[in-house]
């Protein structure tokens, strides 16, 4: 895995994925504390209501697992980079949607 992370493009994409996860957690927290929204994910809604920090830690732990699995897949580096890039771009959907809802655009 260290060999894969040595590539600058992989580092950037992994950083983007992790930043998107952090942004998702932050925007979700802001939306829920505004009391104008509720969590739509049935797996996290109960935990977020009772233990929001625990839910955030679980979400970040799952993100670490996803990154680890993606980096350890035995794929050619271009295919691996494409898969990780796809995950990074798709992980931006939730925080962007949260921001749009918070600002009243959506």
N, C-alpha and C positions, 0 to 999 in steps of 0.2 A: 504494500500500500504506500510505503514511503517513496518508492520509485515513481508511482503514478502522481503523487503530490509534488514531485520535483518539477513537473511541467507547469509553466506559468499560466497557460490557458486553463488547465484543470484547477489550479488554485483560485483563479478568478471566478470560475463557474461555481465551485464549492462555496466560496465566500458569498456569492450572489444567492445561492440556495439558503445558506445559513442566515443571511441578512433578511431574506424574505420570511423565513420562519420566525425570526425575532420581531419583524414588523407585524406579522400576523398576530403574534401574541400580544404585542403592544396595542394594536388597533382593536383587537377583540376586547382587551381589558378596558380601553377607553370607551368603547361602545357599551359594554355591560355596566360600567360605573355611571354612565349617563342615565341609566334606567329607561332609556327610550328603545332599547333593543334587548333581545334575548338570544341566547346561543341556539343556532339551528341544528348543530350536530348533536344527535341524540346520545352519542357515546360520551360526549364531554359536558353536556348541559348540566347534569346532576353534580358532577365533580366541580364544575366552575361555580355553581351556586354555593357549595359548602366549603370547598378548599381551592380557591382560584390559583394560589401559588403552586400547589401540588399538580394541578392540571397543566400549568405552564411548564413545570419541570418534566412532566411526562411527555408533553408535546416536543420539547427540545430533545429529550432522550430518544424519542422515535425518529426525530430528524437525524440524529447522530447515527442511529442504526441504519437508516436509509442511505446516508452518505457512505457509511462503511461498506454496506452490501454493494452499492453501485461501484465503489472503487475497487472492490475485490473480485468483481465479475471477471471471468476470463474472456474478455473481448479484445479485439484490436483497439488500439488507442483512439482511433478516429470514431469508431462506433461507440466506445465507452464515453468519449467526450460528447458525442451527439446525445446519448441517453441522459447523461448528467445535465447537459444543457437543457434538454426538454423538461426534466424535473425542475430545474431552476426557474425556467420561464413559467411553467404551470404553477409553481408555488407562489408566484407573484400575484396570481388572480385573487386570492382571498384578501391580502392586505389592501390591494387596490380597490376591491369591492367594498371593504370596510371603510376605507377613507372616503369613497364616494358617498356612502350612506351617511357617514358622520358629518360630511359637509353639506348634505342635503341635495346633492346632484342626482343621486339615484334613489 
